[in-house]
Amino acid sequence: MGYRSFTVQYRKEWDDYVNRSLLHDVFHSCTYQSLNTEGEPLLFVYEEGDMFIALPVVKRKVEGTDFYDMTSVYGYCGPISNVNITELSEVILADFTAAFKRFMTDQRAICIFSRLHPFIDQCHLLENIGGVVENGSTLYMDLSSSIDDQRSGYEKRLSRQVRQLRNKGYLIKEATNADEIKAFVDVYHKNMDRLHAAPMYYFDEAYFTTILELEGFDSKLLLVYDGTVLTCGALVLLSDTIIRNHLSATSPDYLSESPSKLLTDEISVMGRRLGKKIFHLGGGVGGKEDSLFEFKKRFSNLQVKDHIWRYVNDREAYDAIVAKAGADIDLQSGYFPLYRQPKEKRDPIFQIAN
């Protein structure tokens, strides 16, 4: 029931576990984890013989206490393994649970919140550690179908708009230099201003550059120009089988034109060219079937369930901290952990589309 844990200083060891897993994504990599600003990234590893289960977490200080809690990075993370997680024996599940609880106790971490990966079956491992909760649905395109079949499934008005946008002669290209990255970041920040986004979503130029230079992951910054004017763009992440629009933005002057529709169609073309099987469109804000969800649904109605994982390791400490927060907390909100419930209501922005 032993475990190992690694900080980002042990990049080689961290990425060795990631690369040896059956399924993983950009979000599991040491470099991506190190981009977070909320706390200290750690990789928890449980091993039994040649088998391992690795779980990246972010350890955060709980203000005004001697305790910490844990969360996941922005994106889709959760545990990965070099064996099929759904086939783990009851003995392995019990030993993993005991090792992870000891890890949290050793780290003085009272609870964990993690968003799980919709295309890696992780629930079997975690459903008896606290609980796995459905968080709406997430949308995707099946890139094993032909591009013609895909486009025939677009909502009729959208299909017409994409054709019209292609006929307007927009230039679609990958960013190749620092000036293009800087120009996109400027457009992205203007979008965040327009949407009154929380400070955590104002990713800087270094964030985008680091992701584009990630070893082992050929990420792209795809841009759409009207002549020399940048109209919109997207940071596109690639894993073994998945392509996704991680962060995107449209120039305020082109919101009504909505070239992001053309951009989304083009990402699906790129995905096929690169041999990917899934174009992960994502879901709505906070798992809701809102306007963002409906925008994505115009491209594809293929859906899988999105899940989040919540676990309290030290109930006494957790309840005491919640009680100390007192009247500032809405106990019926469903927010977790409750003591981190924001006082100012803002909508989290998982992806921007127009």
VEXLUMZA-674368 format. One record per residue (C-alpha): residue number from 0; residue in three letters; x, y, z. Coordinates in Angstrom, 3 decimals, decimal comma. Layout:
BEGIN
- NUM;ALA;X;Y;Z
...
END
This chain:
BEGIN
- 0;MET;0,000;0,000;0,000
- 1;GLY;2,948;2,304;-0,576
- 2;TYR;3,020;5,342;-2,786
- 3;ARG;5,435;7,785;-4,343
- 4;SER;4,926;11,473;-5,092
- 5;PHE;6,809;13,837;-7,361
- 6;THR;7,056;17,597;-7,658
- 7;VAL;7,625;19,331;-11,009
- 8;GLN;11,365;19,344;-10,266
- 9;TYR;11,258;15,634;-11,146
- 10;ARG;10,060;16,266;-14,686
- 11;LYS;11,719;13,200;-16,214
- 12;GLU;10,170;10,787;-13,705
- 13;TRP;6,779;12,510;-13,917
- 14;ASP;6,611;12,384;-17,709
- 15;ASP;7,904;8,807;-17,763
- 16;TYR;4,753;7,690;-15,928
- 17;VAL;2,578;9,769;-18,235
- 18;ASN;4,181;8,393;-21,380
- 19;ARG;3,913;4,784;-20,160
- 20;SER;0,182;5,068;-19,452
- 21;LEU;-2,318;3,524;-21,863
- 22;LEU;-4,229;6,787;-22,265
- 23;HIS;-3,198;10,310;-21,300
- 24;ASP;-3,566;13,895;-22,430
- 25;VAL;-1,635;17,165;-22,501
- 26;PHE;-3,160;18,044;-19,129
- 27;HIS;-1,285;15,196;-17,400
- 28;SER;2,166;16,373;-18,520
- 29;CYS;4,580;17,915;-16,037
- 30;THR;5,017;21,106;-18,060
- 31;TYR;1,269;21,722;-18,378
- 32;GLN;0,780;21,073;-14,664
- 33;SER;3,554;23,534;-13,826
- 34;LEU;1,645;26,338;-15,608
- 35;ASN;-0,994;26,484;-12,878
- 36;THR;-0,803;29,380;-10,405
- 37;GLU;-3,135;28,023;-7,706
- 38;GLY;-0,680;25,909;-5,786
- 39;GLU;1,971;23,192;-5,950
- 40;PRO;1,579;20,463;-8,611
- 41;LEU;2,216;16,935;-7,349
- 42;LEU;2,086;13,551;-9,050
- 43;PHE;0,747;10,803;-6,777
- 44;VAL;1,825;7,317;-7,916
- 45;TYR;0,567;3,993;-6,586
- 46;GLU;2,526;0,942;-7,782
- 47;GLU;2,042;-2,781;-7,456
- 48;GLY;4,693;-4,765;-9,300
- 49;ASP;4,851;-3,455;-12,862
- 50;MET;1,411;-1,850;-12,609
- 51;PHE;0,988;1,821;-11,671
- 52;ILE;-1,762;4,391;-11,257
- 53;ALA;-0,693;8,053;-11,478
- 54;LEU;-2,810;11,043;-10,462
- 55;PRO;-1,693;14,674;-10,958
- 56;VAL;-3,067;17,079;-8,343
- 57;VAL;-2,560;20,688;-7,293
- 58;LYS;-1,982;21,236;-3,564
- 59;ARG;-3,383;24,547;-2,282
- 60;LYS;-3,098;26,270;1,087
- 61;VAL;-6,388;26,758;2,915
- 62;GLU;-6,161;30,375;4,013
- 63;GLY;-6,058;31,027;7,740
- 64;THR;-5,372;27,384;8,640
- 65;ASP;-2,534;24,862;8,766
- 66;PHE;-4,336;22,705;6,209
- 67;TYR;-4,286;22,253;2,449
- 68;ASP;-6,714;20,964;-0,147
- 69;MET;-6,225;19,551;-3,625
- 70;THR;-7,689;20,253;-7,025
- 71;SER;-6,983;19,598;-10,705
- 72;VAL;-5,541;21,914;-13,330
- 73;TYR;-7,686;23,801;-15,832
- 74;GLY;-8,708;21,129;-18,331
- 75;TYR;-9,421;17,402;-18,136
- 76;CYS;-7,226;15,332;-15,873
- 77;GLY;-7,804;12,523;-13,354
- 78;PRO;-5,914;9,227;-12,907
- 79;ILE;-4,032;7,367;-15,636
- 80;SER;-2,506;3,889;-15,647
- 81;ASN;-0,516;1,412;-17,705
- 82;VAL;-3,394;-1,077;-17,327
- 83;ASN;-7,103;-0,838;-18,082
- 84;ILE;-8,616;0,957;-15,069
- 85;THR;-11,988;-0,760;-15,568
- 86;GLU;-10,351;-4,165;-15,045
- 87;LEU;-8,625;-3,407;-11,726
- 88;SER;-9,296;-6,012;-9,038
- 89;GLU;-11,054;-5,251;-5,756
- 90;VAL;-7,742;-5,788;-3,952
- 91;ILE;-5,962;-3,196;-6,103
- 92;LEU;-8,862;-0,749;-5,706
- 93;ALA;-8,729;-1,111;-1,917
- 94;ASP;-4,944;-0,748;-1,789
- 95;PHE;-5,020;2,325;-4,068
- 96;THR;-7,695;3,901;-1,861
- 97;ALA;-5,682;3,299;1,304
- 98;ALA;-2,494;4,657;-0,273
- 99;PHE;-4,213;7,780;-1,591
- 100;LYS;-5,861;8,514;1,751
- 101;ARG;-2,470;8,192;3,450
- 102;PHE;-0,973;10,543;0,851
- 103;MET;-3,630;13,154;1,618
- 104;THR;-3,103;12,763;5,364
- 105;ASP;0,665;13,091;4,944
- 106;GLN;0,116;16,274;2,917
- 107;ARG;-2,384;17,651;5,496
- 108;ALA;-4,910;17,861;2,643
- 109;ILE;-8,499;17,802;3,876
- 110;CYS;-10,282;17,297;0,542
- 111;ILE;-9,900;17,056;-3,213
- 112;PHE;-11,904;18,299;-6,195
- 113;SER;-10,964;17,048;-9,655
- 114;ARG;-12,493;17,305;-13,068
- 115;LEU;-12,182;13,945;-14,831
- 116;HIS;-11,328;13,105;-18,429
- 117;PRO;-14,440;12,221;-20,473
- 118;PHE;-12,562;9,817;-22,764
- 119;ILE;-10,631;7,921;-20,073
- 120;ASP;-12,793;5,618;-17,947
- 121;GLN;-11,740;6,711;-14,439
- 122;CYS;-14,980;6,357;-12,456
- 123;HIS;-14,417;2,686;-11,534
- 124;LEU;-11,321;3,698;-9,582
- 125;LEU;-12,781;6,727;-7,791
- 126;GLU;-16,487;6,070;-7,251
- 127;ASN;-15,926;4,637;-3,753
- 128;ILE;-13,510;7,387;-2,683
- 129;GLY;-15,924;10,174;-1,804
- 130;GLY;-18,010;10,226;-4,940
- 131;VAL;-18,049;10,810;-8,677
- 132;VAL;-20,740;13,251;-9,785
- 133;GLU;-22,141;13,812;-13,280
- 134;ASN;-21,444;17,314;-14,553
- 135;GLY;-23,628;17,465;-17,629
- 136;SER;-22,504;16,271;-21,040
- 137;THR;-19,618;17,144;-23,296
- 138;LEU;-19,839;17,190;-27,098
- 139;TYR;-17,500;15,745;-29,711
- 140;MET;-17,120;14,961;-33,406
- 141;ASP;-16,280;11,472;-34,648
- 142;LEU;-13,376;12,063;-37,034
- 143;SER;-13,498;8,483;-38,311
- 144;SER;-16,509;9,545;-40,390
- 145;SER;-15,966;11,421;-43,646
- 146;ILE;-15,861;15,206;-43,691
- 147;ASP;-18,917;15,197;-45,958
- 148;ASP;-20,892;13,088;-43,477
- 149;GLN;-19,792;15,378;-40,681
- 150;ARG;-20,886;18,534;-42,479
- 151;SER;-24,198;16,982;-43,470
- 152;GLY;-24,898;16,698;-39,747
- 153;TYR;-24,401;20,414;-39,093
- 154;GLU;-27,452;22,447;-38,190
- 155;LYS;-28,757;23,739;-41,565
- 156;ARG;-28,136;27,424;-40,920
- 157;LEU;-24,647;26,677;-39,624
- 158;SER;-23,801;24,610;-42,694
- 159;ARG;-24,740;27,540;-44,923
- 160;GLN;-22,753;29,996;-42,789
- 161;VAL;-19,598;27,853;-42,905
- 162;ARG;-19,817;27,647;-46,718
- 163;GLN;-20,286;31,408;-46,948
- 164;LEU;-17,317;32,061;-44,652
- 165;ARG;-15,102;29,778;-46,751
- 166;ASN;-16,160;31,627;-49,889
- 167;LYS;-15,150;34,994;-48,391
- 168;GLY;-11,486;34,167;-48,750
- 169;TYR;-10,380;34,163;-45,123
- 170;LEU;-6,791;33,011;-44,645
- 171;ILE;-6,382;30,181;-42,119
- 172;LYS;-2,848;29,559;-40,886
- 173;GLU;-0,804;28,310;-37,954
- 174;ALA;1,048;30,877;-35,854
- 175;THR;4,757;30,695;-36,617
- 176;ASN;6,289;33,530;-34,608
- 177;ALA;6,090;35,491;-31,364
- 178;ASP;4,308;38,457;-32,994
- 179;GLU;1,389;36,251;-34,049
- 180;ILE;1,132;34,748;-30,579
- 181;LYS;1,156;38,234;-29,065
- 182;ALA;-1,576;39,405;-31,456
- 183;PHE;-3,785;36,471;-30,510
- 184;VAL;-3,235;37,014;-26,776
- 185;ASP;-4,367;40,633;-27,242
- 186;VAL;-7,594;39,451;-28,914
- 187;TYR;-8,052;36,803;-26,230
- 188;HIS;-7,722;39,349;-23,398
- 189;LYS;-10,253;41,628;-25,092
- 190;ASN;-12,660;38,680;-25,125
- 191;MET;-12,066;38,133;-21,424
- 192;ASP;-12,796;41,826;-20,801
- 193;ARG;-16,030;41,595;-22,771
- 194;LEU;-17,118;38,517;-20,820
- 195;HIS;-16,075;39,953;-17,421
- 196;ALA;-13,966;36,869;-16,843
- 197;ALA;-12,312;36,046;-13,527
- 198;PRO;-8,580;36,889;-13,288
- 199;MET;-7,566;33,210;-13,489
- 200;TYR;-8,666;33,109;-17,153
- 201;TYR;-6,306;35,904;-18,241
- 202;PHE;-3,569;33,560;-19,443
- 203;ASP;-0,471;35,468;-20,483
- 204;GLU;1,714;35,166;-23,558
- 205;ALA;4,159;32,845;-21,755
- 206;TYR;1,313;30,399;-21,047
- 207;PHE;0,484;30,037;-24,746
- 208;THR;4,139;29,872;-25,790
- 209;THR;4,914;27,167;-23,236
- 210;ILE;2,017;24,994;-24,402
- 211;LEU;3,026;25,415;-28,044
- 212;GLU;6,543;24,255;-27,144
- 213;LEU;5,459;21,248;-25,048
- 214;GLU;7,612;18,208;-25,815
- 215;GLY;5,651;15,200;-27,049
- 216;PHE;2,500;17,200;-27,811
- 217;ASP;2,259;19,017;-31,135
- 218;SER;-0,059;21,830;-30,041
- 219;LYS;-1,068;24,484;-32,579
- 220;LEU;-2,233;28,083;-32,558
- 221;LEU;-4,643;28,296;-35,490
- 222;LEU;-5,453;31,814;-36,737
- 223;VAL;-8,014;33,211;-39,166
- 224;TYR;-7,168;36,415;-41,047
- 225;ASP;-9,241;38,810;-43,125
- 226;GLY;-6,417;40,151;-45,272
- 227;THR;-3,891;41,268;-42,653
- 228;VAL;-6,463;41,560;-39,850
- 229;LEU;-6,617;38,799;-37,230
- 230;THR;-10,291;37,890;-36,829
- 231;CYS;-10,119;34,913;-34,472
- 232;GLY;-7,918;32,078;-33,324
- 233;ALA;-7,708;28,965;-31,187
- 234;LEU;-5,091;27,173;-29,145
- 235;VAL;-5,501;23,593;-30,364
- 236;LEU;-4,297;20,744;-28,152
- 237;LEU;-3,414;17,322;-29,525
- 238;SER;-3,087;13,971;-27,768
- 239;ASP;-2,736;10,493;-29,275
- 240;THR;-6,338;10,316;-30,514
- 241;ILE;-7,959;13,630;-29,533
- 242;ILE;-7,863;17,162;-30,898
- 243;ARG;-9,541;19,988;-28,988
- 244;ASN;-10,040;23,732;-29,081
- 245;HIS;-8,578;24,574;-25,676
- 246;LEU;-8,908;28,378;-25,719
- 247;SER;-10,297;30,544;-28,490
- 248;ALA;-11,222;34,153;-29,082
- 249;THR;-12,769;36,418;-31,725
- 250;SER;-11,902;40,043;-32,444
- 251;PRO;-14,638;42,424;-31,233
- 252;ASP;-14,931;43,774;-34,799
- 253;TYR;-15,837;40,321;-36,139
- 254;LEU;-18,316;39,062;-33,558
- 255;SER;-21,278;39,423;-35,917
- 256;GLU;-19,377;37,732;-38,757
- 257;SER;-18,456;34,842;-36,423
- 258;PRO;-15,427;33,373;-38,230
- 259;SER;-15,060;30,992;-35,264
- 260;LYS;-17,580;28,783;-37,090
- 261;LEU;-15,142;28,459;-39,956
- 262;LEU;-12,339;27,893;-37,440
- 263;THR;-14,205;25,017;-35,758
- 264;ASP;-14,815;23,357;-39,124
- 265;GLU;-11,130;23,779;-39,995
- 266;ILE;-9,977;22,175;-36,727
- 267;SER;-11,945;19,071;-37,699
- 268;VAL;-10,143;19,071;-41,060
- 269;MET;-6,801;19,376;-39,271
- 270;GLY;-7,720;16,544;-36,900
- 271;ARG;-8,390;14,161;-39,764
- 272;ARG;-5,178;15,169;-41,501
- 273;LEU;-3,233;14,404;-38,301
- 274;GLY;-4,936;11,027;-37,809
- 275;LYS;-6,997;11,937;-34,733
- 276;LYS;-10,202;10,054;-33,937
- 277;ILE;-12,090;12,596;-31,809
- 278;PHE;-12,559;16,356;-31,968
- 279;HIS;-13,561;17,222;-28,423
- 280;LEU;-15,809;20,286;-28,555
- 281;GLY;-16,448;20,460;-24,809
- 282;GLY;-19,664;21,385;-23,026
- 283;GLY;-21,438;24,376;-21,596
- 284;VAL;-20,331;26,598;-18,727
- 285;GLY;-20,216;24,562;-15,521
- 286;GLY;-21,806;21,565;-17,261
- 287;LYS;-24,963;23,491;-18,170
- 288;GLU;-26,764;23,227;-21,494
- 289;ASP;-26,413;26,956;-22,100
- 290;SER;-25,777;29,098;-25,186
- 291;LEU;-22,190;27,832;-25,433
- 292;PHE;-23,428;24,228;-25,364
- 293;GLU;-26,030;25,010;-28,015
- 294;PHE;-23,381;26,643;-30,220
- 295;LYS;-21,265;23,487;-30,118
- 296;LYS;-24,287;21,254;-30,581
- 297;ARG;-24,868;22,856;-33,986
- 298;PHE;-21,721;21,062;-35,136
- 299;SER;-22,387;17,680;-33,524
- 300;ASN;-24,869;16,117;-31,134
- 301;LEU;-22,522;13,264;-30,163
- 302;GLN;-22,245;13,396;-26,368
- 303;VAL;-20,517;11,677;-23,459
- 304;LYS;-21,089;12,304;-19,766
- 305;ASP;-18,739;14,697;-17,989
- 306;HIS;-17,776;13,823;-14,407
- 307;ILE;-16,192;15,498;-11,404
- 308;TRP;-14,727;13,830;-8,314
- 309;ARG;-15,150;15,095;-4,752
- 310;TYR;-13,683;13,565;-1,612
- 311;VAL;-13,283;14,790;1,965
- 312;ASN;-10,358;13,117;3,744
- 313;ASP;-10,625;15,008;7,043
- 314;ARG;-14,319;15,635;7,756
- 315;GLU;-13,707;17,263;11,151
- 316;ALA;-11,307;19,854;9,736
- 317;TYR;-13,487;20,431;6,654
- 318;ASP;-16,645;21,057;8,710
- 319;ALA;-14,773;23,386;11,078
- 320;ILE;-13,485;25,523;8,200
- 321;VAL;-16,947;25,656;6,617
- 322;ALA;-18,478;26,650;9,967
- 323;LYS;-15,846;29,381;10,413
- 324;ALA;-16,844;30,878;7,035
- 325;GLY;-20,382;31,175;8,447
- 326;ALA;-22,946;33,397;6,757
- 327;ASP;-20,832;33,947;3,641
- 328;ILE;-21,569;30,397;2,455
- 329;ASP;-24,651;29,170;0,596
- 330;LEU;-24,919;25,588;1,859
- 331;GLN;-27,378;24,699;-0,916
- 332;SER;-25,149;25,847;-3,774
- 333;GLY;-23,470;22,500;-4,424
- 334;TYR;-20,122;24,293;-4,592
- 335;PHE;-17,106;22,243;-3,493
- 336;PRO;-15,256;22,797;-1,340
- 337;LEU;-17,830;25,044;0,296
- 338;TYR;-15,271;27,295;1,990
- 339;ARG;-13,892;28,303;-1,443
- 340;GLN;-17,285;29,462;-2,680
- 341;PRO;-16,691;32,803;-4,441
- 342;LYS;-18,327;35,827;-2,846
- 343;GLU;-18,703;37,539;-6,213
- 344;LYS;-20,718;35,549;-8,734
- 345;ARG;-18,925;35,038;-12,014
- 346;ASP;-19,467;32,488;-14,702
- 347;PRO;-16,464;30,200;-15,208
- 348;ILE;-15,330;30,209;-18,813
- 349;PHE;-14,140;26,890;-20,122
- 350;GLN;-14,007;27,969;-23,745
- 351;ILE;-15,123;30,972;-25,740
- 352;ALA;-17,051;30,667;-28,995
- 353;ASN;-19,193;33,009;-31,077
END
